[in-house]
Amino acid sequence: MNLDDELRNALRREEPPAGFAERVLARAAAQAREPARPWWRLAGMRVASVAACAVLLVAAGVGYRQWQGETAKHKALLALGIAGGELHAAQIHVRHMLAERAGAGTENFEEENR
């Protein structure tokens, strides 16, 4: 069976079951008799959903700001650690140069800085 035949079979006209029109009309009449919701109830739901969205947005903003602060703190600590390590290396280099100028030799310097 090819695609055209399958589509033709799937879309062929069928008669509705007995009593279908009566059931549809009865349901429509029943819904027409139900009282409509008052506008203030709908407005109350909208206000509640807007308030819930606002609370979620504020909470998300606070969480994001905390995350930014923590990230900045970790970056600052990393930068301080790197700078401290570089400063320590420069300090050792300067001491080594001063020790060589004084003629003390490197053996004595390396023992002092262990």
N, C-alpha and C positions, 0 to 999 in steps of 0.2 A: 504494500500500500504506500502510495507516495504522499507527500506533504499536502498537496491540494485536496486529495480525497479525505485525509484526516481532518483538515480544517473544515471542509464542507460538512462532514459528519458531526463535528463538534459544534458547529454554528447553525445546524439545521433548526427549523422552527418546530417547537413543541407546544402542545396545548397545556395550559396550566391545570393543576389538579382541580377537582370539583370543589366548589365553594371558596375558591381563592379570592375572587372579587369581593364576596361578602365579608370575608375575614379582614381584608384590607380596609374596607369601608368602616367596619365595626371598630377596628383599632384607631383609625383616624378620628372617628366620632368620639371615642373614649378620651383620646388625647386632647381634643378640642374642649371637652368638658372639664379637664383638670385646670385648676386655677394656675395662672402664670405666677412665676416667682416674683416677689416684690423687688423693685430695683435696688432697694437698700441692702438686700441680702447679697445680690450680685456685687454691689459696690463693696460690701464688707469683705467678701472673698478676695476681691481685687486688692483692697488695701492690705489685707493679711499677706497675700502673696508678694506684694511690693515690699512690705516690711521684712518678710523673710529673706527676700533677695538682698535688701539693704544690709541686713545683719550678716549674711554670708559674705558680701563684698567687703564689709568692714573687717570681719575676721580674717579674710584672705589677705587684705592689705596689711593688717598687723602681723600676720605670719610671715608675709614677704619681707616686711621691714626687719623683723627679727632675723630672718635668714640672711639678709644683706649685712646686718651688723655682725653676725657670726662669721660670715665670709670675710668681711673687712678685718676683723680681729685676727683670723687665721693668716691672712695675707700679711698683716703688719708683723705678727710674730715670726713668720717665715723670713720676711725682709730683715728683721732685727737679728735673727739667727745667722743669716748669710753675712750681714754686715759685721757681726761680731766675729765670725770665723775669719773673714778677710782681715779685720783689724788685728786679730791674734796672729795671723800669718805675717802681716807687715811688722808687727812688734817683734816677732822672733827674728825676722830678717834684719831689722835695725840693730837688735842686740848682737846678732852674729857679726854684722859689719863693725860695730863698736869694739867687740872683742878682738877682731882681727887687727884693727888699728892700734889697739893697746898692746898687741903682741902676745896676748894670752893664749892664742891657739884655739882650735875648735874643740879639742878634746874636753877641756875644762868647761867650755860653754855648754856642750851637749849634756854633760853630767848635771849641771845646775838646772837645766830646763826639763828635766824628766819628771 
